[in-house]
Amino acid sequence: MSKIVLITGGNRGLGRADALFAAKKGIDSIITYRNNKDEAEAVVADIEKQGQKAVALQLDTGDIHAFDGFVESVKQALKDTWQREDFDFLVNNAGHGLYQPITDVTEEEFDSIVNVHFKGVFFLTQKLLPIMKDGGRIINISTGLTRFSQPGSGVYAAAKGAVEILTHYLALELGKRHISAITVAPGAIATDFGGGRTRDNQDINQFISSVTALGRAGEADDIGGVVASLLTDETKWISGTRIEVSGGMRL
């Protein structure tokens, strides 16, 4: 029986890479998308080409009141597609950026970041835990910006810092169920995140390359392979820690 990973924001960027690399390791996926259903269905098709099963479900991870309905959708998908009542792994990946000095951040912008990157992660995980299989794993995607600082990223990094602390407590409190919790902290990645800044802005890309030991900005596949490896039995003894995947950025 294949194991199942639920990946938020699995229709693009890092989440897409996570799902495709998981499929290579024989792991099925439930991916979520906020708006772009066609994009999500294309990821499902790519996973199925690898011989694995996948389902795409709509979810706004900043809309906490929608989580009960989403959990019911997950239960139905598990029953219909896998004839199961539980899943194995959760990857809290969905998110968006904010590039704004602290002096200029509005309350609306603040709430949007915190709702998606911390409050949403907290309560979605809480709601899903009853249908997560004992011995499973939670991976929370953070950022290198919790270790080094970049002007304009204060609110985003602070929310991710909260998630990193949450990961410690998830590992501690869920250990009795043999559920591990890990933070994966990417460096700057050349995707469409933040409007594609790292990918499309040559000056930003060159700066990142200049402060990265391996000499380039990251790609989604650099992260997807790491996340997928953390869903295997070979890495089951890792819990409660932060793994930075940045190519040696700002050492």
N, C-alpha and C positions, 0 to 999 in steps of 0.2 A: 504494500500500500504506500503510495507516494505521500510525502509530507507536503504541507500546504503553508505558504507564507502569505500574509496580508500586507500589502505595501501601499501606503497612502501616497497619492501623487505619482502613481506608477505609469501614467500615460506619456511621460516625457522625461528628459534629463536623467538625473541620477536614479529616480524611481524606475524608469524604463530599463536602464542598464542593470539595476538590481534584479528585476524580474527575469530578464533574458539570461543573465549569468546563473540565476537560481535554476532556470530550466535546464541549463547545461549540466547541472548537478542532480537532475532528476526530481526537482522540487516544483510542485504546481503553485499557481499564484491566484490570489484575489487582488486585483489592483483597483484603486479608486482614481477618479478624475473629478474635477470640479465642473468644467464646462464642455470640454472637447471630447464628446463621445466617440466620434470617428477616429480620433487619434488613439484613444484607449482600445477600441476594437482592433485597430491595426497591430497594437502590441499583443493582444490576445491571439491574433492570427499568427504572429511571429513565434509565440510560445508554442502554439499547437503544431507548427511546422517542425518543432524540435521533439515532438512526440509527447508533450506534457499538456495538462489541462489548465485552463485559465478562465476567469470570469472578471468582467469589468463592472463596477458599481459606482454610481454617482455619490459624491460626498463633498461638502464644503467643511473642511476641518476647523474653520473658525466659527461655525454655527453649532454651538454646543447643544442647543435644543433639538437638533436633528439626529443626535446620536442614537437615541432609543430606536427610532425607525430604521436607521442604518444597521444596527445590530440585528434587527429582525430580517433585514434583507440578506445579511451574511448567513444567518441561520438557514434561510430558504435556499440560498446558493449552495451551502454545504450539503443540504439534504438532496437537492436536485442533481447536483453535478458529481458529488463524491459519496453520497449515501452515508454521510457522517454528521455528527453533532458538534464537532470541535475542529480547531485548526492548530497548527504547531508554532508558528513564528509570527511576530508582528514587527514591521519596520515603519516607524514613524518618520516619514520622509517629506511629506508635502509642506510647501512653504513658499514664501515670497520675500523679496528684499526690501529694504528701506535705506536710502542714502541721503541722510539729512542730519545736519549738526544738531546737537542736543538743544541748543537755544531756539531752533526753528520747528521742532517736532510738535505736532498738534496732538490733542487728546485722541482724536479719531485715528490718527496714524499709529499712535502708541497702542491703543486698544486692538487695532487690526493685527499688529505684530504679535502682541502678547496672546491674543485669542488663538491664533494659528500655531504659534511656535511653543507656547507653554500651556496655557489653559486648555486648549484643544487636545494637546498631547496627553495631559494629565487625565482628563475626563474620558477621552476615547479609550485610552488604555484601561481605565477603571471599568468602563462599560463592557469591554471585550474580554476581560480576565475570566469571567465565568465560563466562557466557551473556548478558552485557550487550554490546550492539552498540558498536563503536568509534564515537566521535563522540557518544556519549550524555551523560547528565547525572545527577548525584546531588544531591538536595536533602535536607538534614538539617534537620528542624524543631527549633529551639531555643526560646528564651524571652527576653523583655525583661529577665528577672531576672538575666541575666549582665551587664547594664549597670547596672541599679539594684537596690537590695536591699530585701527585704521580710522582716521577722521570720518565722521558721518555714519558709522556703523554701531553707535553706542546702544541704541534700543534693541536692535536685532541681536547683537552679541550678548546683551544682558539677558534677553529671553532665552537664548541658547545656553547661557551659563546656568540659568535656573533648571533647564532640562538636564544638564550634566549632573547637578546635585540630585535631582529626582531619580536619575539612573542609579545612583548609589543606593538610595532608599528602596527602590524597586528590587534591586539585587538582594538587599538585606531581608526585606519583608517577604519576598516571594521564594526565598531559598528553600523554605520548608516544602514547597511544591516542586523543587528542583528546576524552577524557571530562572534562567540567568538573564541579566540585563547589561547591555554594553552601549557605550557612546562611541560613535564613529564621527570623527571631526575632519571633514575635507578642508583642503586649502581652496584657493581660487580655482574654479572649474570653468572651462570654456563650453558653457551651455547657454540656453536662452534665459537662464535665471537672471533677474535684475535687468531684464530687457536685453540680455546678451552682451553686457558690458565687457566681460572678460574675453568672450569669443570675438566680438566685432570691433571693439575699440583697440586699434593697434598700439596706441600709447600705453593703455592699461595693460595689455597683454605683454608688451615688452618690459614694463616695470616689474610685473609679476615674475617673468622669466629671470630678470636680473637679481631678484631676491630669493630665488628658489635653488636649492643645491643641485637638483637634477636639471635645471636650466630651461624649464618650460612651464607653462600653465598646465593644470591637470585636465584630463578628459573624463567624461562620464564613465567610460570603461575602467579607468583606474580605480574608481570607487566601487563600481558594480562587482568586480571580481573579489574585492575585500569583503563586502557585505555578504555575498554568496558563500564565501569560505567560512564566515562566522555562523552559517546555518548548518554546518556539517558536524558530525560527531568528533572530528579531529580537533575542533576548537571548543568542545563542550566545557572545558575547565576554566574558560575565561568568563569572568563576571565582575560587575561593579567597577569597571575600569574605562578609561578613555583611550581610544586608539586614534591618533592623528594620521591622516592620509593626505599629506600635502607635498610630497616630493622634497621635503626638507625646506619648507618656506620659513623665512625669517629666523634662521638658526642663530 
